[in-house]
């Protein structure tokens, strides 16, 4: 069984460094030294250097929400992989649907960032997922296959084994809607088959594939118990320590019991 990985995407929250530090401290206190479930928090970039020392001595990873594909240069407002590492980051989210659909980020752009993240020795969390219209048009597998093909282009099997994927159906992000465990598992199994065809069965078996989309403490256990769901990329619930810790605890319970 792959080690479950729960990451919190704070998005553009909270509104002060003091609140961000308090949130990180609460998560750190709740997680303690437990390592049976991997955990990371991804605050806004402006808070990264403040959060890094808070997490010192804990197993919690620090992630950014985006990065640029170039290592340096005249790219106003952008942040490089080296800058993220210097701020204490271990992870970076790439290709979140709010950037794909809100900022026009393409699969090719995500691919450039992915290679840059790996070069900087960051663990990338690459997001994929279909819109509601695409699901209703029975295009989920076509969309996911295209995103995988282009976003992961040029990776070796060894590199792919170190990449985290996050399947996030766009229609379930921040809407209160959640894919049923059966719907989520079906897409995760499809992703695993695509990875096996491209990178080989051994690599596909190692890749962690999270689910994201209105994950909460009360639905996490059922989702995380699915054989091909290896964790959660959590949005709104990650801003409430009790809710986020509840999702982690659900993962710990699944880990203790085993799947299937």
Wavefront OBJ file of the C-alpha trace (Angstrom):
o trace
v 0.000 0.000 0.000
v 1.342 3.417 -0.993
v 1.731 5.855 1.924
v -1.258 8.183 1.934
v -0.461 11.855 1.346
v -2.740 14.679 2.531
v -1.844 18.199 1.392
v -3.622 21.439 2.243
v -3.938 24.080 -0.472
v -4.642 27.323 1.369
v -5.145 29.211 -1.912
v -5.358 33.009 -1.260
v -5.921 32.588 2.478
v -5.616 33.695 5.257
v -5.328 37.480 5.197
v -2.397 37.934 7.581
v 0.916 36.316 8.409
v -0.181 35.973 12.029
v -3.217 33.941 11.019
v -1.099 31.797 8.685
v 1.408 31.080 11.440
v -1.389 30.183 13.852
v -2.898 27.791 11.316
v 0.452 26.110 10.698
v 1.095 25.818 14.426
v -2.277 24.159 14.971
v -1.634 21.638 12.195
v 1.856 20.922 13.513
v 0.534 20.365 17.022
v -2.188 18.031 15.795
v 0.079 15.962 13.560
v 2.883 15.667 16.071
v 5.568 13.239 14.943
v 3.195 10.865 13.143
v 4.583 9.616 9.834
v 1.996 6.988 8.902
v 0.356 9.584 6.623
v 2.435 12.148 4.727
v 1.256 15.736 5.254
v 2.064 19.053 3.583
v 0.638 22.562 3.747
v 0.738 24.990 0.823
v 0.305 28.606 1.953
v 0.433 31.713 -0.247
v 3.993 32.433 -1.371
v 4.276 35.561 0.751
v 3.965 33.442 3.915
v 6.361 30.619 3.019
v 9.397 31.989 4.828
v 7.268 32.611 7.923
v 5.778 29.114 7.910
v 9.046 27.241 7.324
v 10.455 27.776 10.850
v 7.051 26.944 12.359
v 7.202 23.479 10.778
v 10.797 22.850 11.866
v 11.152 19.546 13.691
v 7.901 18.153 12.284
v 7.354 15.716 9.398
v 5.047 18.208 7.636
v 6.188 19.329 4.191
v 5.947 22.917 2.974
v 4.548 23.479 -0.500
v 4.071 26.402 -2.857
v 0.997 26.857 -5.032
v 2.826 27.658 -8.279
v 6.246 28.403 -9.778
v 7.831 29.599 -13.007
v 9.478 27.297 -15.536
v 12.614 29.436 -15.819
v 15.311 29.493 -13.121
v 15.659 33.298 -13.202
v 15.227 36.304 -15.468
v 12.920 39.155 -16.395
v 9.633 37.566 -15.317
v 7.872 40.176 -13.210
v 5.810 38.768 -10.380
v 7.050 35.207 -10.826
v 8.885 32.864 -8.442
v 11.530 30.300 -9.376
v 12.096 26.823 -8.021
v 15.356 27.919 -6.389
v 13.509 30.697 -4.563
v 10.977 28.197 -3.250
v 13.712 25.884 -2.024
v 15.424 28.822 -0.332
v 12.123 29.608 1.436
v 12.005 26.048 2.773
v 9.682 24.390 0.274
v 9.694 20.663 -0.344
v 6.637 20.543 -2.626
v 4.904 22.642 -5.272
v 1.395 22.440 -6.747
v 1.331 22.661 -10.555
v -1.567 23.014 -12.986
v -4.349 23.512 -10.462
v -7.648 23.921 -12.273
v -8.010 27.450 -10.919
v -4.855 28.286 -12.867
v -5.709 26.193 -15.912
v -9.186 27.677 -16.275
v -8.727 31.016 -14.530
v -5.230 31.918 -15.722
v -5.137 30.110 -19.075
v -2.399 27.700 -18.020
v -1.889 24.980 -20.636
v -0.642 21.413 -20.389
v 2.581 22.503 -22.092
v 3.081 25.266 -19.521
v 2.522 22.769 -16.719
v 5.054 20.448 -18.329
v 7.709 23.181 -18.375
v 7.107 23.901 -14.704
v 7.191 20.194 -13.889
v 10.659 19.763 -15.362
v 11.823 22.901 -13.551
v 10.426 21.621 -10.248
v 12.228 18.317 -10.596
v 15.461 20.120 -11.502
v 15.084 22.139 -8.296
v 14.475 18.893 -6.357
v 10.946 19.871 -5.409
v 8.194 17.250 -5.241
v 5.560 18.328 -7.797
v 1.837 17.827 -7.217
v 0.425 17.903 -10.752
v -3.317 18.535 -10.941
v -5.609 17.104 -13.599
v -9.374 16.874 -13.966
v -12.409 17.539 -16.113
v -15.098 20.216 -16.032
v -18.743 19.458 -15.406
v -19.555 19.907 -19.098
v -16.792 17.501 -20.068
v -18.063 14.890 -17.595
v -21.652 15.292 -18.778
v -20.382 14.887 -22.354
v -18.668 11.610 -21.372
v -15.233 13.129 -22.054
v -13.640 12.545 -18.649
v -11.197 9.889 -19.818
v -10.309 11.808 -22.996
v -9.555 14.962 -21.001
v -7.551 13.168 -18.314
v -5.576 11.183 -20.897
v -4.691 14.366 -22.796
v -3.644 16.172 -19.640
v -1.461 13.246 -18.587
v 0.135 12.878 -22.003
v 1.125 16.511 -22.393
v 1.700 17.538 -18.783
v 4.040 14.576 -18.158
v 5.858 14.683 -21.506
v 9.575 13.974 -21.429
v 9.713 12.300 -18.015
v 11.655 9.120 -17.421
v 10.042 6.338 -15.351
v 12.402 7.233 -12.497
v 11.309 10.878 -12.585
v 7.646 9.921 -12.812
v 7.907 7.804 -9.677
v 8.715 10.983 -7.738
v 5.752 12.973 -9.066
v 2.460 13.222 -7.181
v -0.726 13.485 -9.224
v -3.945 15.039 -7.950
v -7.189 14.156 -9.717
v -9.523 17.073 -9.085
v -12.799 17.101 -10.996
v -13.274 20.819 -11.606
v -16.981 20.591 -10.878
v -16.235 19.392 -7.318
v -13.735 22.103 -6.307
v -15.219 24.544 -3.823
v -18.761 23.661 -4.864
v -19.672 21.298 -2.048
v -20.121 18.587 -4.671
v -17.903 15.535 -4.329
v -17.343 12.673 -6.709
v -18.700 9.493 -5.201
v -16.034 7.034 -4.100
v -17.027 4.895 -7.079
v -16.650 7.795 -9.540
v -13.330 8.864 -8.041
v -11.926 5.335 -7.927
v -12.900 4.724 -11.554
v -10.898 7.748 -12.725
v -7.971 6.943 -10.439
v -7.856 3.403 -11.835
v -7.910 4.861 -15.358
v -5.017 7.165 -14.437
v -3.058 4.190 -13.111
v -3.627 2.311 -16.379
v -2.446 5.311 -18.385
v 0.691 5.549 -16.258
v 1.359 1.840 -16.699
v 1.074 2.138 -20.466
v 3.439 5.113 -20.575
v 5.923 4.371 -17.803
v 5.486 0.685 -16.983
v 3.586 -1.242 -14.330
v 6.276 -0.882 -11.666
v 6.334 2.908 -11.922
v 2.541 3.156 -12.055
v 2.341 1.153 -8.841
v 4.616 3.661 -7.073
v 2.945 6.942 -8.117
v 0.807 8.618 -5.469
v -2.499 9.871 -6.908
v -4.476 12.137 -4.609
v -8.146 13.021 -4.893
v -9.259 16.626 -4.549
v -12.686 18.224 -4.617
v -14.620 19.159 -1.473
v -12.852 16.546 0.659
v -14.023 16.765 4.271
v -13.472 14.824 7.477
v -16.826 13.082 7.069
v -16.189 11.754 3.537
v -12.410 11.282 3.639
v -12.298 7.749 5.039
v -14.544 6.309 2.326
v -12.573 8.044 -0.425
v -9.158 7.145 0.977
v -10.150 3.496 1.374
v -10.466 3.153 -2.418
v -7.600 1.053 -3.798
v -6.200 3.655 -6.217
v -6.784 6.807 -4.128
v -3.596 7.623 -2.264
v -4.493 10.761 -0.371
v -6.202 14.111 -0.743
v -5.439 17.608 -1.958
v -7.635 19.624 0.374
v -8.871 23.157 -0.207
v -11.364 24.843 2.115
v -11.159 22.226 4.866
v -7.408 22.793 5.177
v -8.103 26.280 6.573
v -9.810 24.803 9.645
v -7.376 22.814 11.777
v -10.008 20.477 13.204
v -11.340 19.645 9.737
v -7.893 19.170 8.191
v -6.705 17.047 11.099
v -9.905 15.014 10.795
v -8.991 14.161 7.202
v -5.486 13.176 8.296
v -6.969 11.022 11.053
v -9.205 9.340 8.483
v -6.078 8.541 6.489
v -4.392 7.151 9.581
v -7.393 4.912 10.206
v -7.332 3.615 6.635
v -3.588 3.007 6.921
v -4.035 1.056 10.158
v -6.816 -1.105 8.723
v -5.327 -1.507 5.253
v -7.261 -1.393 2.003
v -9.446 -4.166 0.735
l 1 2 3 4 5 6 7 8 9 10 11 12 13 14 15 16 17 18 19 20 21 22 23 24 25 26 27 28 29 30 31 32 33 34 35 36 37 38 39 40 41 42 43 44 45 46 47 48 49 50 51 52 53 54 55 56 57 58 59 60 61 62 63 64 65 66 67 68 69 70 71 72 73 74 75 76 77 78 79 80 81 82 83 84 85 86 87 88 89 90 91 92 93 94 95 96 97 98 99 100 101 102 103 104 105 106 107 108 109 110 111 112 113 114 115 116 117 118 119 120 121 122 123 124 125 126 127 128 129 130 131 132 133 134 135 136 137 138 139 140 141 142 143 144 145 146 147 148 149 150 151 152 153 154 155 156 157 158 159 160 161 162 163 164 165 166 167 168 169 170 171 172 173 174 175 176 177 178 179 180 181 182 183 184 185 186 187 188 189 190 191 192 193 194 195 196 197 198 199 200 201 202 203 204 205 206 207 208 209 210 211 212 213 214 215 216 217 218 219 220 221 222 223 224 225 226 227 228 229 230 231 232 233 234 235 236 237 238 239 240 241 242 243 244 245 246 247 248 249 250 251 252 253 254 255 256 257 258 259 260
